[in-house]
């Protein structure tokens, strides 16, 4: 990223032109889409900035990064511009810092800087269940709204809100935690694509090592469990605080493990048992986190281990997936509908 240039809001485009004139021989200006990012200033802000910067380096876009300071004593509205790029291709990065009553000006400042005829994605990094005066104005500009369920205080309330938004708005909905389990969904689907065995028991293990940026560590495991149960039409009978789940003819559990060098909440292993006695043990390789070893055994035989490539867990990869994906996943919506039927205290 080039150094930031603090400018008046009405001088943003002029300042960018001057920067690009100075970089004309070094970098090519490119843009595939507009990315609006909103966050309340917090300890996660720097993490979100790094994530967005990684995305813009790989997929050039015009970033409009809004940081709101709800605790500021004096209202302010600040804008700054810079250029982000990896190699000889780069893109625009516009920062908007705001507090107090100046917040209502943000949509009017932002609108002239959206590049016409390019898609607009909104990354809303706050809990959508908490009302905010900027959400509706910014969502109107976007063709895709991306949430991070990590920010939700209650997964139950988050699921209800997202389902409601999808039903009432003509906008695509996405979720970073849904993207983070894509590899595991693909793995399970591939294992049973041509296999009629009925799953009888399921165990999901997740990384229970929190950081200052991630503390809701069970979300990805719950997503995977209830994606599978919604696809197979399992009927939940009972749950408990120990994350044991009883269905009509199946059972499941979610268990913690500690992998210090893996992302918090990341699924580390999945075990499945079928009615015909087959056992599928799928676990990440400790020295190659993006690769899973698959061991399949039955009363009659034990197959040679195989491997499945989940995809590298690079910073920002889940955001990239949700930006480039089209539409709203019906599997995701059905999974949320299933979560809504659970005891809300379990999902807090």
C-alpha positions as a Python dict, from the first residue, in 0.01 Angstrom:
ca = {
    (1, 'X'): (0, 0, 0),
    (2, 'X'): (128, 348, -82),
    (3, 'X'): (131, 604, 196),
    (4, 'X'): (-208, 752, 278),
    (5, 'X'): (-292, 1104, 164),
    (6, 'X'): (-540, 1282, 390),
    (7, 'X'): (-773, 1491, 175),
    (8, 'X'): (-1104, 1674, 197),
    (9, 'X'): (-1403, 1460, 91),
    (10, 'X'): (-1453, 1664, -228),
    (11, 'X'): (-1088, 1614, -328),
    (12, 'X'): (-1079, 1231, -322),
    (13, 'X'): (-1085, 1174, -699),
    (14, 'X'): (-842, 1459, -769),
    (15, 'X'): (-598, 1318, -515),
    (16, 'X'): (-619, 970, -669),
    (17, 'X'): (-548, 1114, -1013),
    (18, 'X'): (-233, 1283, -880),
    (19, 'X'): (-116, 958, -718),
    (20, 'X'): (-169, 762, -1038),
    (21, 'X'): (14, 1022, -1245),
    (22, 'X'): (316, 959, -1025),
    (23, 'X'): (281, 579, -1061),
    (24, 'X'): (209, 571, -1434),
    (25, 'X'): (542, 406, -1519),
    (26, 'X'): (530, 158, -1231),
    (27, 'X'): (174, 26, -1198),
    (28, 'X'): (-138, -38, -1400),
    (29, 'X'): (-469, 77, -1254),
    (30, 'X'): (-731, -201, -1241),
    (31, 'X'): (-1071, -266, -1085),
    (32, 'X'): (-1301, -570, -1102),
    (33, 'X'): (-1566, -458, -852),
    (34, 'X'): (-1646, -209, -574),
    (35, 'X'): (-1598, -328, -216),
    (36, 'X'): (-1760, -128, 65),
    (37, 'X'): (-1640, -225, 412),
    (38, 'X'): (-1803, -106, 733),
    (39, 'X'): (-1671, -163, 1083),
    (40, 'X'): (-1687, -6, 1427),
    (41, 'X'): (-1337, 82, 1539),
    (42, 'X'): (-1213, -195, 1771),
    (43, 'X'): (-927, -439, 1823),
    (44, 'X'): (-1050, -623, 1509),
    (45, 'X'): (-1012, -318, 1282),
    (46, 'X'): (-648, -381, 1192),
    (47, 'X'): (-725, -747, 1125),
    (48, 'X'): (-1010, -650, 891),
    (49, 'X'): (-784, -400, 714),
    (50, 'X'): (-517, -663, 655),
    (51, 'X'): (-778, -906, 524),
    (52, 'X'): (-925, -653, 283),
    (53, 'X'): (-579, -550, 167),
    (54, 'X'): (-491, -914, 89),
    (55, 'X'): (-811, -942, -116),
    (56, 'X'): (-750, -623, -312),
    (57, 'X'): (-393, -729, -390),
    (58, 'X'): (-516, -1052, -551),
    (59, 'X'): (-842, -921, -697),
    (60, 'X'): (-807, -550, -780),
    (61, 'X'): (-1111, -353, -668),
    (62, 'X'): (-1202, -9, -544),
    (63, 'X'): (-1212, -35, -166),
    (64, 'X'): (-1421, 211, 33),
    (65, 'X'): (-1332, 139, 395),
    (66, 'X'): (-1562, 304, 652),
    (67, 'X'): (-1454, 313, 1015),
    (68, 'X'): (-1706, 441, 1268),
    (69, 'X'): (-1601, 553, 1616),
    (70, 'X'): (-1911, 540, 1839),
    (71, 'X'): (-1714, 652, 2146),
    (72, 'X'): (-1566, 973, 2003),
    (73, 'X'): (-1651, 1288, 2202),
    (74, 'X'): (-1621, 1517, 1901),
    (75, 'X'): (-1797, 1451, 1567),
    (76, 'X'): (-1562, 1419, 1272),
    (77, 'X'): (-1551, 1309, 909),
    (78, 'X'): (-1210, 1229, 760),
    (79, 'X'): (-1112, 1089, 421),
    (80, 'X'): (-780, 956, 296),
    (81, 'X'): (-666, 785, -25),
    (82, 'X'): (-393, 541, -117),
    (83, 'X'): (-310, 276, -375),
    (84, 'X'): (-292, -98, -303),
    (85, 'X'): (-128, -348, -535),
    (86, 'X'): (90, -653, -564),
    (87, 'X'): (338, -624, -850),
    (88, 'X'): (257, -392, -1138),
    (89, 'X'): (-123, -402, -1096),
    (90, 'X'): (-290, -187, -830),
    (91, 'X'): (-622, -34, -728),
    (92, 'X'): (-774, 251, -529),
    (93, 'X'): (-823, 246, -151),
    (94, 'X'): (-1046, 515, -1),
    (95, 'X'): (-1066, 550, 378),
    (96, 'X'): (-1360, 720, 547),
    (97, 'X'): (-1340, 779, 922),
    (98, 'X'): (-1651, 911, 1094),
    (99, 'X'): (-1813, 974, 1430),
    (100, 'X'): (-2121, 1134, 1580),
    (101, 'X'): (-2376, 1319, 1369),
    (102, 'X'): (-2140, 1318, 1071),
    (103, 'X'): (-2242, 956, 1017),
    (104, 'X'): (-2549, 1055, 813),
    (105, 'X'): (-2324, 1219, 550),
    (106, 'X'): (-2138, 897, 468),
    (107, 'X'): (-2377, 761, 197),
    (108, 'X'): (-2362, 1093, 10),
    (109, 'X'): (-1982, 1103, 28),
    (110, 'X'): (-1951, 740, -77),
    (111, 'X'): (-2192, 735, -374),
    (112, 'X'): (-1983, 946, -619),
    (113, 'X'): (-1688, 711, -570),
    (114, 'X'): (-1863, 389, -672),
    (115, 'X'): (-1741, 293, -1018),
    (116, 'X'): (-2049, 257, -1242),
    (117, 'X'): (-2130, -71, -1419),
    (118, 'X'): (-1921, -277, -1176),
    (119, 'X'): (-2067, -502, -903),
    (120, 'X'): (-2086, -364, -550),
    (121, 'X'): (-2023, -589, -249),
    (122, 'X'): (-2081, -473, 109),
    (123, 'X'): (-1876, -638, 383),
    (124, 'X'): (-2068, -564, 703),
    (125, 'X'): (-1836, -672, 983),
    (126, 'X'): (-2077, -594, 1268),
    (127, 'X'): (-2366, -794, 1413),
    (128, 'X'): (-2659, -746, 1172),
    (129, 'X'): (-2899, -800, 1460),
    (130, 'X'): (-2784, -470, 1613),
    (131, 'X'): (-2966, -184, 1435),
    (132, 'X'): (-2738, 69, 1269),
    (133, 'X'): (-2834, 383, 1071),
    (134, 'X'): (-2584, 307, 793),
    (135, 'X'): (-2687, -49, 715),
    (136, 'X'): (-2994, 26, 501),
    (137, 'X'): (-2833, 310, 299),
    (138, 'X'): (-2521, 105, 222),
    (139, 'X'): (-2713, -218, 151),
    (140, 'X'): (-2915, -31, -114),
    (141, 'X'): (-2597, 21, -315),
    (142, 'X'): (-2488, -342, -292),
    (143, 'X'): (-2576, -641, -506),
    (144, 'X'): (-2418, -867, -242),
    (145, 'X'): (-2404, -825, 138),
    (146, 'X'): (-2138, -1029, 317),
    (147, 'X'): (-2158, -1094, 690),
    (148, 'X'): (-1919, -1258, 933),
    (149, 'X'): (-2114, -1460, 1188),
    (150, 'X'): (-1808, -1434, 1414),
    (151, 'X'): (-1933, -1082, 1497),
    (152, 'X'): (-2272, -1204, 1622),
    (153, 'X'): (-2335, -1216, 1996),
    (154, 'X'): (-2604, -1481, 1937),
    (155, 'X'): (-2590, -1725, 1647),
    (156, 'X'): (-2963, -1789, 1693),
    (157, 'X'): (-3045, -1418, 1651),
    (158, 'X'): (-2797, -1391, 1363),
    (159, 'X'): (-2963, -1678, 1174),
    (160, 'X'): (-3311, -1528, 1221),
    (161, 'X'): (-3194, -1186, 1102),
    (162, 'X'): (-3013, -1310, 792),
    (163, 'X'): (-3307, -1527, 686),
    (164, 'X'): (-3539, -1228, 732),
    (165, 'X'): (-3310, -1001, 529),
    (166, 'X'): (-3291, -1249, 244),
    (167, 'X'): (-3670, -1280, 236),
    (168, 'X'): (-3739, -907, 241),
    (169, 'X'): (-3458, -766, 22),
    (170, 'X'): (-3358, -827, -336),
    (171, 'X'): (-2992, -879, -248),
    (172, 'X'): (-2756, -1176, -234),
    (173, 'X'): (-2648, -1278, 116),
    (174, 'X'): (-2314, -1435, 206),
    (175, 'X'): (-2131, -1537, 524),
    (176, 'X'): (-1756, -1578, 575),
    (177, 'X'): (-1797, -1875, 808),
    (178, 'X'): (-2001, -2052, 540),
    (179, 'X'): (-1713, -2006, 297),
    (180, 'X'): (-1464, -2130, 556),
    (181, 'X'): (-1627, -2476, 559),
    (182, 'X'): (-1659, -2512, 182),
    (183, 'X'): (-1375, -2764, 163),
    (184, 'X'): (-1531, -2990, 426),
    (185, 'X'): (-1869, -2976, 251),
    (186, 'X'): (-1701, -3079, -74),
    (187, 'X'): (-1514, -3360, 103),
    (188, 'X'): (-1827, -3511, 262),
    (189, 'X'): (-2021, -3481, -64),
    (190, 'X'): (-1742, -3659, -253),
    (191, 'X'): (-1725, -3943, 0),
    (192, 'X'): (-2094, -4022, -29),
    (193, 'X'): (-2164, -3918, -386),
    (194, 'X'): (-2169, -4277, -512),
    (195, 'X'): (-2219, -4446, -177),
    (196, 'X'): (-2566, -4530, -51),
    (197, 'X'): (-2448, -4593, 306),
    (198, 'X'): (-2660, -4420, 568),
    (199, 'X'): (-2469, -4205, 817),
    (200, 'X'): (-2551, -4311, 1171),
    (201, 'X'): (-2304, -4111, 1380),
    (202, 'X'): (-2101, -3796, 1325),
    (203, 'X'): (-1821, -3629, 1521),
    (204, 'X'): (-1677, -3288, 1432),
    (205, 'X'): (-1361, -3157, 1600),
    (206, 'X'): (-1273, -2786, 1592),
    (207, 'X'): (-980, -2570, 1698),
    (208, 'X'): (-1070, -2432, 2041),
    (209, 'X'): (-773, -2192, 2054),
    (210, 'X'): (-916, -1836, 2071),
    (211, 'X'): (-747, -1511, 1971),
    (212, 'X'): (-836, -1146, 2027),
    (213, 'X'): (-1007, -1148, 1685),
    (214, 'X'): (-1201, -1476, 1713),
    (215, 'X'): (-1388, -1602, 2020),
    (216, 'X'): (-1706, -1768, 1881),
    (217, 'X'): (-1530, -2092, 1799),
    (218, 'X'): (-1817, -2339, 1749),
    (219, 'X'): (-1984, -2164, 1455),
    (220, 'X'): (-1811, -2348, 1171),
    (221, 'X'): (-1877, -2686, 1335),
    (222, 'X'): (-2244, -2604, 1389),
    (223, 'X'): (-2270, -2488, 1028),
    (224, 'X'): (-2123, -2814, 899),
    (225, 'X'): (-2339, -3031, 1125),
    (226, 'X'): (-2665, -2859, 1038),
    (227, 'X'): (-2579, -2831, 670),
    (228, 'X'): (-2545, -3211, 666),
    (229, 'X'): (-2856, -3270, 877),
    (230, 'X'): (-3063, -3037, 657),
    (231, 'X'): (-2946, -3215, 339),
    (232, 'X'): (-3023, -3561, 483),
    (233, 'X'): (-3352, -3451, 645),
    (234, 'X'): (-3249, -3557, 993),
    (235, 'X'): (-3502, -3465, 1262),
    (236, 'X'): (-3345, -3327, 1578),
    (237, 'X'): (-3479, -3471, 1902),
    (238, 'X'): (-3251, -3341, 2178),
    (239, 'X'): (-2939, -3132, 2240),
    (240, 'X'): (-2737, -3050, 2549),
    (241, 'X'): (-2477, -2801, 2668),
    (242, 'X'): (-2200, -3054, 2599),
    (243, 'X'): (-2275, -3028, 2226),
    (244, 'X'): (-2425, -3375, 2200),
    (245, 'X'): (-2707, -3399, 1944),
    (246, 'X'): (-2967, -3674, 1918),
    (247, 'X'): (-3170, -3714, 1600),
    (248, 'X'): (-3441, -3973, 1527),
    (249, 'X'): (-3195, -4238, 1410),
    (250, 'X'): (-2862, -4057, 1424),
    (251, 'X'): (-2634, -3892, 1679),
    (252, 'X'): (-2365, -3627, 1655),
    (253, 'X'): (-2117, -3444, 1872),
    (254, 'X'): (-1889, -3143, 1847),
    (255, 'X'): (-1557, -3169, 2031),
    (256, 'X'): (-1271, -2922, 2097),
    (257, 'X'): (-901, -2960, 2022),
    (258, 'X'): (-614, -2712, 2030),
    (259, 'X'): (-409, -2635, 1719),
    (260, 'X'): (-217, -2319, 1801),
    (261, 'X'): (-108, -2245, 1444),
    (262, 'X'): (-448, -2299, 1285),
    (263, 'X'): (-728, -2044, 1259),
    (264, 'X'): (-958, -2029, 1564),
    (265, 'X'): (-1278, -2230, 1518),
    (266, 'X'): (-1139, -2407, 1212),
    (267, 'X'): (-1258, -2765, 1173),
    (268, 'X'): (-969, -3005, 1229),
    (269, 'X'): (-1137, -3344, 1184),
    (270, 'X'): (-1463, -3513, 1085),
    (271, 'X'): (-1552, -3874, 1168),
    (272, 'X'): (-1854, -4055, 1025),
    (273, 'X'): (-1995, -4397, 1104),
    (274, 'X'): (-2250, -4566, 876),
    (275, 'X'): (-2518, -4829, 937),
    (276, 'X'): (-2323, -5088, 741),
    (277, 'X'): (-2025, -5058, 979),
    (278, 'X'): (-1799, -4830, 776),
    (279, 'X'): (-1589, -4570, 961),
    (280, 'X'): (-1460, -4259, 783),
    (281, 'X'): (-1185, -4073, 969),
    (282, 'X'): (-1090, -3743, 803),
    (283, 'X'): (-828, -3527, 977),
    (284, 'X'): (-601, -3240, 880),
    (285, 'X'): (-230, -3319, 860),
    (286, 'X'): (-55, -3120, 1139),
    (287, 'X'): (232, -3018, 911),
    (288, 'X'): (6, -2948, 610),
    (289, 'X'): (-308, -2782, 747),
    (290, 'X'): (-477, -2753, 407),
    (291, 'X'): (-457, -3128, 342),
    (292, 'X'): (-680, -3396, 499),
    (293, 'X'): (-591, -3763, 540),
    (294, 'X'): (-890, -3993, 482),
    (295, 'X'): (-897, -4339, 642),
    (296, 'X'): (-1187, -4572, 564),
    (297, 'X'): (-1238, -4899, 748),
    (298, 'X'): (-1512, -5161, 773),
    (299, 'X'): (-1550, -5498, 950),
    (300, 'X'): (-1420, -5665, 633),
    (301, 'X'): (-1136, -5439, 518),
    (302, 'X'): (-923, -5133, 583),
    (303, 'X'): (-855, -4919, 278),
    (304, 'X'): (-525, -4746, 213),
    (305, 'X'): (-528, -4382, 334),
    (306, 'X'): (-599, -4114, 75),
    (307, 'X'): (-573, -3738, 83),
    (308, 'X'): (-806, -3448, 6),
    (309, 'X'): (-693, -3092, -59),
    (310, 'X'): (-913, -2846, 132),
    (311, 'X'): (-751, -2534, -9),
    (312, 'X'): (-504, -2306, 157),
    (313, 'X'): (-632, -2109, 453),
    (314, 'X'): (-469, -1784, 343),
    (315, 'X'): (-588, -1460, 501),
    (316, 'X'): (-885, -1324, 309),
    (317, 'X'): (-955, -1642, 112),
    (318, 'X'): (-1304, -1683, 257),
    (319, 'X'): (-1385, -1323, 167),
    (320, 'X'): (-1263, -1381, -189),
    (321, 'X'): (-1489, -1686, -221),
    (322, 'X'): (-1795, -1499, -104),
    (323, 'X'): (-1726, -1202, -333),
    (324, 'X'): (-1688, -1407, -650),
    (325, 'X'): (-1976, -1648, -576),
    (326, 'X'): (-2304, -1572, -751),
    (327, 'X'): (-2644, -1568, -580),
    (328, 'X'): (-2738, -1684, -230),
    (329, 'X'): (-2668, -2047, -145),
    (330, 'X'): (-2990, -2241, -91),
    (331, 'X'): (-2792, -2487, 121),
    (332, 'X'): (-2683, -2196, 342),
    (333, 'X'): (-3039, -2069, 384),
    (334, 'X'): (-3173, -2416, 467),
    (335, 'X'): (-2893, -2462, 720),
    (336, 'X'): (-2989, -2132, 887),
    (337, 'X'): (-3354, -2238, 892),
    (338, 'X'): (-3248, -2554, 1078),
    (339, 'X'): (-3043, -2354, 1328),
    (340, 'X'): (-3345, -2138, 1406),
    (341, 'X'): (-3529, -2446, 1534),
    (342, 'X'): (-3265, -2505, 1803),
    (343, 'X'): (-3270, -2388, 2161),
    (344, 'X'): (-3147, -2031, 2138),
    (345, 'X'): (-2949, -2067, 2464),
    (346, 'X'): (-2734, -2332, 2295),
    (347, 'X'): (-2638, -2089, 2018),
    (348, 'X'): (-2558, -1783, 2228),
}
